[in-house]
Amino acid sequence: MSIIDMIALLGVFVLLPIITVALVTRMLTNATNKRAQIAMAAIEKNSDIDLEEFFKKMNPPRRSIKERLLTKLLLGCIFTLFGLCIYIAVFVANINDGWDRDMFIGLSLIAVPSLGIGLAFLINYFIGMRVLKQEIEAEAKK
C-alpha cells in the first residue's frame, strides 16, 4: 500500500467524520446563538413578554415518541432489506456464473453492516415499544 493510499484512507475514515461532527456542532451552536439574540431583542423591545410562550413558538415542535419509533422501524426495514437484497443478488449471480470469492467478500463489506444496522434499528423499535408503552398511551391521550 502506497503512502497516497494511506493518506486517502486516513482522510476518508478519520478526517471526514471529524469535519462532519465539527460542522454539525458549529451549526447547532449558531442556531442556539441566533435564538438567544432574538430572545434578547424581544425582551429589550417588549419587557412584559411571556418568555415561556415565546420560546414555545420559536422552537419547532418535537416529534412524538410513536413517530420516532416508527422512523426506527422504517430505517430498520430499509437497511435489513438492503443487506438481504445484496446477498440474494450475490447468490443469484454466483449460481449463474460460478462462485466468485472476491465479489462475495466485496459485497459482504456492504451487506453485513447494512444488516447489522437494520437489525439494531428493529431491536430498538421492538424494545422501545415495550418499554415506552405507557408513555405512548399517555401521549395519545393529550
C-alpha positions as CSV (number, residue, x, y, z in Angstrom):
1,M,0.0,0.0,0.0
2,S,1.5,3.3,-1.1
3,I,1.7,6.5,1.0
4,I,-1.0,8.1,-1.1
5,D,-3.4,5.3,-0.5
6,M,-2.8,5.6,3.3
7,I,-3.4,9.3,3.2
8,A,-6.6,8.8,1.3
9,L,-7.8,6.2,3.8
10,L,-6.9,8.5,6.7
11,G,-8.8,11.3,5.0
12,V,-11.9,9.3,4.5
13,F,-12.0,7.4,7.8
14,V,-10.5,9.9,10.2
15,L,-10.7,13.5,8.9
16,L,-14.1,13.3,7.2
17,P,-16.0,12.2,10.4
18,I,-14.2,14.8,12.4
19,I,-15.0,17.5,10.0
20,T,-18.7,16.4,9.8
21,V,-19.0,16.4,13.6
22,A,-17.3,19.9,13.8
23,L,-19.7,21.3,11.2
24,V,-22.8,19.9,12.8
25,T,-21.7,21.2,16.2
26,R,-21.0,24.6,14.7
27,M,-24.4,24.7,13.0
28,L,-26.2,23.9,16.3
29,T,-24.2,26.4,18.2
30,N,-25.0,29.1,15.6
31,A,-28.7,28.2,15.8
32,T,-28.7,28.5,19.6
33,N,-26.9,31.8,19.4
34,K,-29.4,33.2,16.9
35,R,-32.3,32.1,19.1
36,A,-30.7,33.8,22.1
37,Q,-30.1,37.0,20.1
38,I,-33.8,37.0,19.0
39,A,-34.9,36.4,22.6
40,M,-32.8,39.3,23.9
41,A,-34.1,41.6,21.2
42,A,-37.7,40.7,22.0
43,I,-37.0,41.2,25.7
44,E,-35.5,44.6,25.1
45,K,-38.4,45.8,22.9
46,N,-41.2,44.4,25.0
47,S,-40.3,43.9,28.6
48,D,-43.7,42.3,29.6
49,I,-43.4,39.4,27.1
50,D,-44.2,35.9,28.3
51,L,-40.9,34.1,27.7
52,E,-42.3,30.6,28.1
53,E,-44.8,31.2,25.3
54,F,-42.2,33.0,23.2
55,F,-39.8,30.1,23.3
56,K,-42.6,27.6,22.6
57,K,-43.4,29.5,19.4
58,M,-39.8,29.9,18.5
59,N,-38.8,26.2,18.9
60,P,-40.1,23.7,16.4
61,P,-42.5,21.1,17.9
62,R,-40.8,17.8,18.8
63,R,-41.9,14.6,17.2
64,S,-43.9,12.2,19.4
65,I,-42.4,9.0,20.8
66,K,-44.6,7.0,18.4
67,E,-43.3,8.9,15.4
68,R,-39.7,8.4,16.4
69,L,-40.3,4.7,17.0
70,L,-41.9,4.3,13.6
71,T,-38.9,6.1,12.0
72,K,-36.7,3.4,13.6
73,L,-39.0,0.7,12.3
74,L,-38.8,2.2,8.8
75,L,-35.0,2.5,8.9
76,G,-34.6,-1.0,10.3
77,C,-36.7,-2.4,7.4
78,I,-34.8,-0.4,4.8
79,F,-31.3,-1.4,6.0
80,T,-32.2,-5.0,6.6
81,L,-33.9,-5.4,3.2
82,F,-31.0,-3.7,1.5
83,G,-28.5,-6.1,3.1
84,L,-30.7,-9.1,2.2
85,C,-31.1,-8.0,-1.4
86,I,-27.3,-7.7,-1.8
87,Y,-26.8,-11.2,-0.5
88,I,-29.6,-12.6,-2.8
89,A,-28.1,-10.8,-5.8
90,V,-24.7,-12.3,-4.9
91,F,-26.0,-15.8,-4.7
92,V,-28.1,-15.5,-7.9
93,A,-25.0,-14.1,-9.7
94,N,-22.9,-16.9,-8.3
95,I,-25.4,-19.6,-9.3
96,N,-25.3,-18.5,-13.0
97,D,-21.6,-17.6,-13.3
98,G,-19.8,-19.8,-10.8
99,W,-18.5,-18.8,-7.4
100,D,-16.5,-15.5,-7.3
101,R,-15.0,-15.2,-3.8
102,D,-13.7,-11.6,-4.4
103,M,-17.2,-10.4,-5.4
104,F,-18.7,-12.1,-2.3
105,I,-16.2,-10.6,0.1
106,G,-16.5,-7.1,-1.5
107,L,-20.3,-7.1,-1.4
108,S,-20.3,-8.6,2.1
109,L,-18.5,-5.4,3.2
110,I,-21.6,-3.5,2.3
111,A,-24.3,-6.2,3.2
112,V,-23.0,-7.1,6.7
113,P,-23.0,-3.6,8.1
114,S,-26.3,-2.9,6.5
115,L,-27.9,-6.0,8.1
116,G,-26.3,-5.1,11.4
117,I,-27.7,-1.5,11.3
118,G,-31.1,-2.7,10.2
119,L,-31.3,-5.4,12.9
120,A,-30.2,-2.8,15.5
121,F,-33.0,-0.4,14.5
122,L,-35.5,-3.2,14.6
123,I,-34.4,-4.4,18.0
124,N,-34.5,-0.8,19.2
125,Y,-38.0,-0.4,17.8
126,F,-39.4,-3.6,19.5
127,I,-37.8,-2.9,22.8
128,G,-38.9,0.7,22.7
129,M,-42.4,-0.3,22.0
130,R,-42.4,-2.5,25.2
131,V,-40.6,-0.1,27.4
132,L,-42.4,3.1,26.3
133,K,-45.9,1.6,26.0
134,Q,-47.2,3.7,28.9
135,E,-45.7,6.9,27.6
136,I,-47.1,6.4,24.2
137,E,-50.6,5.8,25.6
138,A,-50.2,9.0,27.8
139,E,-49.1,11.0,24.8
140,A,-52.0,9.8,22.7
141,K,-54.5,11.0,25.4
142,K,-53.2,14.6,25.2
